[in-house]
Amino acid sequence: MNLDDFIRRLQEIHAQNVWIELAALVACVGIAWAVCRWFGRDQPKDSIWFGERTFDGLLFPLLALFLTDMARRFLFDVQPGLVLRIAVSVFLSLAAIRLFARVLRAVFPSSGMVRLIERTVSWLAWIAAVLWIVGLLPAVLAELEDITLAFGKTHVSLRTILEGTLSAGVVLVISLWIATTIEKRILSTAVTDLSMRKVASNALRAILLLIGLLFALSAVGVDLTALSVLGGALGVGLGFGLQKLAANYVSGFVILLERAIRIGDNVRVDGFEGRVTDIKTRYTLVRAGNGRESIVPNESLITSRVENLSLADLKFNITTSIVVGYKSDVAQVQSILCAAATVQPRVLGEPVPVAYLTQFAPDGLEFTLNFWVADPAKGRDNVRSAINIAILEGLRAAKIDIPSPQRVLRIESLAGGEASALPAPL
């Protein structure tokens, strides 16, 4: 339908015909809403089909689109269906927007690019709907077909590029949807280990995206045999310029498969200590107790020394040291130190806290208290501070001396006189 046909249909519209179409449209929307309401009662809020509300998912515009199009075809022989035609284009655009929005939010819940993609898809969908309603879409497509871009000896029209981009986007979004559904419905129950579930979901998503991309390229007429040259060039690039990137990707899958380092482990890498929060295909995120987060390339975890502090169990050792006077009772000091750690609720009872006389320091006897916690993610300095306060109160109650460091300050005169030594506490 062109613009002249659209104007002719506007002239043929009568008030009775509009009311009939509006009644059919309301009936179609009501049926679609009732079906979504019935089947979406017990669905989760992040469901792609149903969304947070009954009409917020993908199912509602698809059902409304199907029913409205059936009503338009049924009434086409009786009267010109302009109202239903507009409704069909609106529901089609709404379904496309919901598809991109719901799937991308489910796959990338914390990405800032999702909102930008949603707005871009929304603008393109509504512009296409308006052009189709007024009958200008065929003319616009014909103009885009006449605009060609030259890539060497090959000339490609702008319409082909846009259609290829749209097809690739739809196929990739559907591939992400399938991968996310399999991960939530099958892998979450079939694979109990978090690391194996992560590597399975990453591999599944990569395979589906590759298959979807190949289907999209084939749909727009790209000869897939030409990709063999690209594959060879990519292999050479991986061997030279991208070898570090390829090594990190391979190392990521090796880490996930070997499970030497798992999500939730406490590790120390290059002096940085924290809990592994996520293992990506290229890097691993390690979060310290103070909130800092380190991005560690996966190759470093394979080739360098890494201390896994929770590989055997979840017990995490924390130490604190104190110096007391030489005249102090060693057994009494050890008892005070262990008692200060035992009363803390986060300190494990097994193994029990233990205090050692570790050094004869210049200012007194140095004791080191060892205790263990099972939740280092809640912080270590806070529990160490509470124990240090309890130790200080216990030593003061027992009248045990905590010496301050003593130093000797030597002063020499510039005229070559005799030097004098004065005690100077620091």
Salt bridges, closest charged atoms under 4 A:
ASP5 OD1 - ARG8 NH2 3.76
GLU12 OE2 - ARG8 NH1 3.13
ASP46 OD2 - LYS184 NZ 3.31
ASP56 OD1 - ARG53 NH2 3.98
ASP56 OD2 - ARG102 NH1 3.52
ASP69 OD1 - ARG72 NH2 3.04
ASP69 OD2 - ARG73 NE 2.80
GLU118 OE2 - ARG105 NE 2.75
GLU118 OE1 - ARG115 NH1 3.45
GLU163 OE2 - ARG159 NE 2.84
GLU183 OE1 - ARG205 NH2 3.52
ASP193 OD1 - ARG259 NH1 3.58
ASP265 OD2 - ARG262 NE 3.92
GLU273 OE1 - ARG268 NH2 2.43
GLU273 OE2 - ARG380 NH1 2.45
ASP278 OD1 - LYS198 NZ 3.45
ASP278 OD2 - LYS280 NZ 3.08
GLU299 OE1 - LYS244 NZ 3.72
GLU307 OE1 - ARG268 NH1 2.67
GLU307 OE2 - ARG305 NH1 3.26
ASP313 OD2 - LYS315 NZ 2.72
ASP363 OD1 - ARG407 NH1 3.67
ASP375 OD1 - ARG346 NE 3.26
ASP375 OD2 - LYS378 NZ 3.62
ASP381 OD1 - ARG384 NH1 2.94
GLU412 OE2 - ARG410 NE 3.65
